[in-house]
């Protein structure tokens, strides 16, 4: 938060850009075979009880071939997905990803500095955004901010796809 405030102090036009997460850290989507899904809906599927208790299941929503789990905390859903995917009758598990895109901030540590890329996204963001105006900064542990300008074309593709944020 300190670094973002320092960057915005240097470049006030970025004050409206925040982090846009690909998922909310709380919702996990499971696909299951028909029998397993029926058991889940009936409350007789016990294979997931330990996981649901451990991670604080707060609600379930059922679809024709899936169940959406909402957890009480914020979790690394990629890791949790592997635990749920190993349960009997589960065909697949993964974070319930948010639809679309938007402006965001990516950060990567390199040696003694943190690299921040502010991505101002626009143009059909419900489909993932077409345009990306990128602003690159570094911040040292002592709080020195350096504006590095626009990333190279090669870097733009990486940051725009958010690979650097994962």
N, C-alpha and C positions, 0 to 999 in steps of 0.2 A: 504494500500500500504506500509505503514511503517513496519507493522508486516511481510509481505511477504519478504520485503527487508532484514529485520533482520534475518529471517529464512534462506534465500538464502545465506546470509553472513556466517552463521554457517555451512550450507550444500550446497556448490556451485553446486553440481550435480543436484539440483532441479531447477536451473535457467530457464530451458526450460518449466517448468510446469506452466500453467495459468488456469484460470477458463474456463470450458467448459459448457456453458449453455444448458439446455434442449430445450429452445426456445430463439428466439432473442428479445422478448419483443415487437415486432412490428407487427407480422403476426397472424391473427386470422382466423380460418377455420370454416365456417358455413355450415351445411348441411340444405337443405331446400326442401320443397315439390315442385313438378313440376311447379305449378301455381306461387308460390312465386318466384322461380328462374327465370321464364319467365318475371315476372314483374320487378325484379331486373335488368335483362339484358336490358329490354326496357326502364328503367329509370322511371318507374311508381310506384315502391314500395317506399312509403313514410314513413313507420313505423320506418325505421332505420335512417332517416335524422338527428334527434337530436343527436343520439349517434355518427354518422359519423362526424358531425360538431364538437361536443364536443371533440372527441378524434383525430381529424385531419386525416380523411381518405385521403390517398395519391394515392391509386390505388386499383383496383379490378381485379381479374382473375377468370374466370368462368370455371367450369368443368361440367360434366354431371349432378351431383347431389349436387354440392357444389360451394361455392364462397370463395375465399381467399381474405381477406381484409388486406391491408398494411397500418399501421398507422404511423403518423409522429413522435410520441414520443416513449419512452420506458415505457411500462405499466405492471401492474400486470394482465396478461392475464387471469388468473383463475377468477379474479373478473369481468373483462370485459365480459368474456364468459357468466356469469350468466345474465348480462343485455341483451346481444344479444339473448341468448337462450329464453328469455321471450317474444320476438317479435312474432307476428302472422306469421305462416307458417314456422317457424324455427324448425327443428327437433333436432338440437344439435349444440353446439358451443364449441370451445376449442382452445388452442394455437396450432399453426402449429409447431409441434415438429420437431427438427432437427433429421436427420437420423443418426444412428450410435452412436459412443461414442468416448472417447478420454481421455487423461490425464486431471486431474482437481484438484482443491483445494476446500475442504469443510471446513467450519468454523462454530463453535457452541460456544456460550458464556455460561460459567458455572461460576457463582459467579463472582469473580474479574479477572478471566483469560479467554482468548479466546483459544479454542482448534482448531488447524489447522491440517487437514490431507491432505497430498499431495499424490494423487493417480496417479502413473505412470502406465498407461494402455497400453496393447499391445495384439496382437493376435486377428485377425479378427475384428478390430474396426468398419468397416462399418456395422457389425451386432451387435455392442454393446460392444465389447472387452471381451476377455476371461480371460486374466491375469491382476492382479492388485497388484502392489508393493506399499504398503502404508507406509508413514512416518508420525509420530504423533509428534506434538509440542504444547507447550502452550506458550502464550505471555501475560504478565501482562500489566496493563495500563502504568506502568513505562518503559516498553520496555524490561523486562527481559525475555529471551527466554530459554525454557527448552526442550531438545529433549527427548521424551518419548519412542522412538523406534517404533517398529511395533505394531499396535493395536492387541488386542486379536482376536482369530478366530471369536468370536461372533460379535465383533465390525467390523471386516472386511466385513461381509455380509451387515451390515447396511451402512457403508461408500461406499462400492462398488455399492450398489443399489441407492446411493445418497439420501436415506431417511433423513440423517442428514443435507442435504443441503436445504431441502425444508422449 
